[in-house]
Amino acid sequence: MVLVNKIQTPDGTILESKHRHDYKVYKDKNGEEYMVDGGTSYLRRNINIAPYIELSIMDDGTHELRRQYLTWGNNYDKDMNRLPETVYNPIMNMTSEHIQAILDGGYVKGNSFYKELFEEELKFRINESV
């Protein structure tokens, strides 16, 4: 599984695809177009003469890596006001209250991976505090 799907173009620009079909394209200062797509579902790139730097991170199955690199997108602030754009936070930076609210509100219904990830994160935090 892909945890982070991103590249760095020769001029230093970082392109990241956050979710499936999140197609990002950029025309580099060298005149070539660079593209990333696939989010955490797959890695898709275009072929370039000038190489890019691959910055993607693949899942090794450990919770420590997943909590550091997997993110959750927020469209609302804590007062439920719509944000101008989605803000992505690593799981490890989310509050326990926010994670519990996501679980209680059924926002991961149908996504057993994130449900298990959030439950594991809450257990991880309890074990860390002991």
N, C-alpha and C positions, 0 to 999 in steps of 0.2 A: 504494500500500500504506500502511496505517496503522502507524506506529511506536509511537505513544502514543495511547491512547483514554481521555481523561478530561475532566471538567468541574469547575467550582467553582460550588457553589450560592450563593444570595444571603447565607447566613449564614457563608460561608467554607469549608464542608466540601468536600473534594476526593473525588470518586468516580472510580475507575479500573477499567476492565475489562481484564484481562490476557490473556485468551484467548477464543476463540469460545465463546459461550454462558455467559460469565462475567457473569451478570446481577447488577448491583448497584443497589439502590434505597435511597433515603434520604428521610425526611420532614424537610423543612427547618423552621426556626423560624417561617417564614411560613405553615406549614400545608400547603404543597404538597409532593407527592412528586416526586422527581427520579430518573431512571434512566439508566444507561449499560449497554451490552451490545455484544458483538462482538469485543472484544480487538483483535488486529491484523488481523482478517479484514474487519470492516465497522464503521461507526459507526451505532448505534441509540440514539435518544433518545425521551423522551416530550415532549409539548407542554405548556408551562407558561405561565401568565399572567405570572408574575414570571420574567424571563429569567435564564439561567445564563451563566457565562463559559466559552466553549469553550477548552480547553487542549490539545486533540489536536495531534499532530505528524504530518505526512504525509511519506512517503519522497521525497527528491529524487534518489535513486540514488547518493549519495556515501557512501563507506565511513565518512568522518568523522562524518556525521550518524547513520548506522546504529549505529556502535560506541558512540556516546554515549547513544542512547535505547533501543535494543533490549536486552532483558534475558533472562537465563537463570535459570530457577527451580531452586533446590537444595532437595532434601528430606532430605539427609543432610549431616552435618559431615564434616571431613576424615578422621575415624576411622570413618566409615560408621555413625554413630549417627543414628537417625531424629530429625529436627527436629520440634518441636511444630507448626510451620507452615512453608509454603514461603517461602524467602527469595529475592527476586529481585535480581540484580546486573546492572548494565549490563555489556555485553561488555567495554568498556574497563577495567573494574575487576577482571576475572577474571585469574587468573594464567595465564601461558602453559602451565604444567604442567597446569592444570585443563582448558584448552581442548584440549590435546593428548590428555588422558585421555578426554575426551568423543568426540573423533574416533576414537581407537584402540578405544574400547569400543563403537563403533557406535551411540551414543545419538542420532545424527542420521540414522540409516538411514531412508530414505524421505522425508527432509526436505532436499532439495537446497539450499534457500535458506540454512538455518542451517549446513549443511556448508560451502558456499561462503563464507558470512560468517566462520566460524571459521578457515578456511584463509586468507582474505584478512587477517584480524586478525593471524595469526601472521606473514605476509609484511610487513604494515604495521609490526609491531614490529621486525622485522629491519632494514627500511629506515630506521626512525626512529633506530636505534642506530648506523647507519653515519655 
